[in-house]
Amino acid sequence: MFNASPDICAQIASFSVLSPSNETIRGSAIDAIILTDGEMDHIVGLLSLREQSDFQLVCTKSVRRLLTNDFPILMALENYCTIRYSIFPFQIGTLIVSAFNISKKNPRYAKSQLSEDSVIGVKVTSTKTNKILVYLPSLTNITDEVKYFVEGCNCLLIDGTFWSNDEMVSLGITKRNARDMGHVPINGKDGSLTWLCGLDIPHKIYTHINNTNPILLETSKERKIIDENKIKVSYDGMDILI
């Protein structure tokens, strides 16, 4: 599972594959949690996994340091269950998971110094099918390194947090724009949409979508633009076959 959001219990309950086996009263079928950063909305769900006997946590050294020192959620969890730590790259079953450093952005609670591996993108390669999935829930800039990282993938799950750079500012919610918060907006000259339209990738899917983003409305003009360019908008319970 990528990240552990606050609603992880609801996710597990709505997806039977993640439920405990018939022989297990508590726990889940989750073998590993992969963290792409240390942001609150990606980590607090870890507390809901405390009733598992053990699980594997895969993250960068910087993220583990954040969750040990700055927001010691791991120290609390270790009193309830066994955590097996892994760093990138690692393999679980027939899946090889590698990472790419995206930015030095730390969570607002952080006191630690910025590190190159504070925010990552993830690549999952199947040794059985040779299919590749890339997951980029946070993307600050579309650099040459990012373009190289997604090259040859069969499915790209990409940051669709905001439609426009000033989306949150225009609504009076915050004074920080999309890029200030570490997200490339979809629209605009340097937005992700223009880049995605030129990529020959079978499955291009926006994820990590904020509730202010008009692409969530199927009747909006912004959603029509996404649909016309054959890019998908993720939704709860979405199955992706690649």
C-alpha positions as CSV (number, residue, x, y, z in Angstrom):
1,M,0.0,0.0,0.0
2,F,1.2,3.5,-0.9
3,N,1.1,5.7,2.2
4,A,-1.3,5.4,5.1
5,S,-4.0,8.1,5.0
6,P,-6.3,8.9,8.0
7,D,-9.1,7.0,6.3
8,I,-7.1,3.7,5.9
9,C,-9.7,1.8,8.0
10,A,-12.4,2.8,5.6
11,Q,-10.2,1.8,2.7
12,I,-9.5,-1.6,4.1
13,A,-13.2,-2.2,4.9
14,S,-14.3,-1.3,1.4
15,F,-11.7,-3.5,-0.3
16,S,-12.1,-7.2,0.7
17,V,-8.6,-8.1,-0.5
18,L,-7.1,-6.1,2.3
19,S,-9.2,-7.7,5.0
20,P,-7.8,-10.3,7.4
21,S,-7.9,-13.9,6.2
22,N,-10.6,-16.3,7.6
23,E,-8.1,-17.6,10.1
24,T,-7.3,-14.2,11.5
25,I,-9.5,-12.1,13.8
26,R,-7.5,-8.9,13.7
27,G,-5.0,-7.4,11.2
28,S,-5.1,-7.1,7.5
29,A,-3.6,-8.6,4.3
30,I,-1.3,-5.7,3.9
31,D,2.3,-6.9,3.8
32,A,4.1,-3.5,3.3
33,I,3.4,0.2,3.5
34,I,5.5,2.4,1.1
35,L,5.8,6.0,2.2
36,T,6.5,8.7,-0.4
37,D,7.1,11.4,2.3
38,G,6.3,12.2,5.9
39,E,3.3,14.5,5.4
40,M,0.5,14.1,8.0
41,D,-2.1,12.9,5.5
42,H,0.3,10.1,4.4
43,I,1.3,8.8,7.8
44,V,-1.3,9.1,10.5
45,G,-3.1,6.0,9.2
46,L,-0.1,3.9,10.4
47,L,-1.6,4.1,13.9
48,S,-4.6,2.1,12.7
49,L,-2.3,-0.7,11.8
50,R,-1.2,-1.2,15.4
51,E,-3.2,-4.3,15.9
52,Q,-1.3,-6.2,13.2
53,S,1.4,-8.4,14.7
54,D,4.0,-7.0,12.2
55,F,4.3,-5.2,8.9
56,Q,7.0,-3.9,6.6
57,L,7.6,-0.2,6.3
58,V,9.5,1.0,3.3
59,C,10.7,4.6,3.3
60,T,13.8,6.8,2.9
61,K,16.2,7.4,5.7
62,S,15.0,11.0,5.9
63,V,11.3,10.0,6.3
64,R,12.2,7.4,9.0
65,R,14.2,10.1,10.8
66,L,11.2,12.5,10.7
67,L,8.9,9.8,12.1
68,T,11.3,8.9,14.8
69,N,12.5,12.3,16.0
70,D,10.2,15.1,14.8
71,F,6.9,13.2,14.9
72,P,7.7,10.0,16.8
73,I,4.8,7.9,15.5
74,L,7.1,4.9,15.0
75,M,8.2,4.8,18.6
76,A,4.6,4.7,19.6
77,L,3.7,1.9,17.1
78,E,6.7,-0.3,18.1
79,N,4.9,-0.7,21.5
80,Y,2.1,-2.4,19.8
81,C,3.6,-4.3,16.8
82,T,6.8,-5.3,15.1
83,I,7.9,-3.0,12.3
84,R,10.3,-4.3,9.7
85,Y,12.1,-1.4,8.0
86,S,13.3,-1.4,4.4
87,I,14.9,1.2,2.2
88,F,14.8,1.6,-1.6
89,P,15.2,-0.4,-3.8
90,F,13.5,-3.5,-2.4
91,Q,11.6,-6.5,-3.6
92,I,8.5,-8.0,-2.3
93,G,7.3,-11.1,-4.2
94,T,7.6,-10.5,-7.9
95,L,7.6,-6.7,-7.5
96,I,10.7,-4.6,-7.5
97,V,10.2,-1.1,-6.0
98,S,12.7,1.8,-6.6
99,A,12.5,5.4,-5.8
100,F,13.4,8.8,-7.2
101,N,14.1,12.0,-5.2
102,I,11.6,14.7,-6.1
103,S,12.2,17.5,-3.6
104,K,13.6,18.5,-0.3
105,K,10.2,19.7,1.0
106,N,9.7,18.8,4.7
107,P,6.3,18.6,6.5
108,R,5.4,21.7,8.5
109,Y,6.0,19.9,11.8
110,A,9.6,19.0,10.8
111,K,12.5,20.4,12.7
112,S,15.1,18.3,10.9
113,Q,17.2,19.7,8.1
114,L,16.0,19.4,4.6
115,S,17.3,16.3,2.7
116,E,17.3,15.2,-0.9
117,D,15.1,12.2,-0.2
118,S,12.3,14.0,1.8
119,V,9.8,13.5,-1.1
120,I,10.0,10.7,-3.6
121,G,8.3,9.1,-6.6
122,V,8.1,5.4,-6.8
123,K,8.5,2.9,-9.6
124,V,7.1,-0.6,-9.3
125,T,8.4,-3.2,-11.8
126,S,6.9,-6.7,-12.2
127,T,9.5,-9.4,-12.8
128,K,6.7,-11.6,-14.0
129,T,5.2,-9.4,-16.6
130,N,7.9,-6.7,-17.1
131,K,5.1,-4.1,-16.7
132,I,6.0,-0.9,-14.9
133,L,3.9,1.5,-12.7
134,V,5.1,4.9,-11.6
135,Y,3.5,6.7,-8.7
136,L,4.1,10.5,-8.3
137,P,1.6,11.8,-5.7
138,S,3.7,14.9,-5.1
139,L,5.5,16.6,-8.0
140,T,7.2,20.0,-7.6
141,N,8.7,20.4,-11.1
142,I,8.7,18.4,-14.3
143,T,12.5,18.1,-14.7
144,D,14.5,16.1,-17.2
145,E,15.1,13.6,-14.4
146,V,11.4,13.2,-13.8
147,K,10.9,12.6,-17.6
148,Y,13.5,9.9,-17.6
149,F,12.0,8.3,-14.5
150,V,8.6,7.7,-16.1
151,E,10.1,6.7,-19.5
152,G,8.8,3.3,-20.6
153,C,6.2,2.9,-17.9
154,N,2.8,1.3,-18.6
155,C,0.9,3.2,-16.0
156,L,1.5,6.7,-14.5
157,L,-0.3,7.8,-11.4
158,I,0.5,11.5,-11.1
159,D,-0.1,14.4,-8.9
160,G,-3.4,16.0,-9.7
161,T,-3.8,17.9,-6.5
162,F,-4.7,21.3,-8.0
163,W,-6.1,22.4,-11.3
164,S,-4.4,25.9,-11.1
165,N,-1.5,27.3,-9.3
166,D,-3.6,29.9,-7.4
167,E,-6.6,27.6,-6.7
168,M,-6.4,27.7,-2.9
169,V,-5.4,31.4,-2.8
170,S,-8.4,32.4,-5.0
171,L,-10.7,30.6,-2.6
172,G,-9.3,32.4,0.4
173,I,-8.2,29.1,2.0
174,T,-4.5,29.9,2.2
175,K,-1.9,32.3,1.0
176,R,0.3,29.5,-0.4
177,N,-0.1,28.5,-4.0
178,A,0.1,25.0,-5.5
179,R,3.9,25.2,-6.1
180,D,4.5,26.6,-2.6
181,M,2.9,23.4,-1.3
182,G,5.0,21.2,-3.5
183,H,2.6,20.4,-6.3
184,V,2.7,21.2,-10.0
185,P,-0.7,22.4,-11.1
186,I,-2.5,20.6,-13.9
187,N,-3.3,23.7,-16.0
188,G,-1.0,26.3,-17.3
189,K,2.1,26.6,-19.5
190,D,4.3,24.6,-17.2
191,G,1.5,22.4,-15.8
192,S,1.3,18.7,-16.0
193,L,-1.4,18.4,-18.6
194,T,0.7,19.7,-21.4
195,W,3.4,17.3,-20.6
196,L,1.1,14.3,-20.2
197,C,-0.5,14.9,-23.6
198,G,2.8,14.3,-25.2
199,L,3.6,11.0,-23.4
200,D,3.0,7.7,-25.1
201,I,1.8,5.9,-21.9
202,P,-1.2,3.6,-22.0
203,H,-2.6,4.6,-18.7
204,K,-2.2,8.2,-17.4
205,I,-4.2,8.8,-14.2
206,Y,-4.5,11.8,-12.0
207,T,-4.5,11.0,-8.3
208,H,-4.0,12.8,-4.9
209,I,-6.8,15.2,-6.0
210,N,-7.8,18.0,-3.6
211,N,-11.5,18.6,-2.9
212,T,-11.1,22.1,-4.5
213,N,-10.1,20.7,-7.8
214,P,-12.9,21.1,-10.4
215,I,-11.8,17.9,-12.3
216,L,-13.7,16.0,-9.6
217,L,-16.9,17.3,-11.1
218,E,-17.8,15.2,-14.1
219,T,-19.8,18.0,-15.7
220,S,-17.1,20.7,-15.3
221,K,-15.2,22.3,-18.2
222,E,-11.9,21.3,-16.6
223,R,-13.0,17.6,-16.4
224,K,-14.1,17.8,-20.1
225,I,-10.5,18.9,-21.0
226,I,-9.0,15.9,-19.1
227,D,-11.5,13.5,-20.7
228,E,-10.8,14.8,-24.2
229,N,-7.1,14.2,-23.7
230,K,-7.7,10.6,-22.7
231,I,-6.4,11.1,-19.2
232,K,-8.2,9.4,-16.3
233,V,-9.3,10.8,-12.9
234,S,-8.8,8.3,-10.1
235,Y,-11.7,7.4,-7.8
236,D,-12.3,5.2,-4.8
237,G,-12.3,1.5,-5.7
238,M,-10.7,2.1,-9.1
239,D,-9.1,-1.1,-10.6
240,I,-6.2,-0.6,-13.1
241,L,-5.2,-3.5,-15.4
242,I,-2.0,-3.0,-17.2
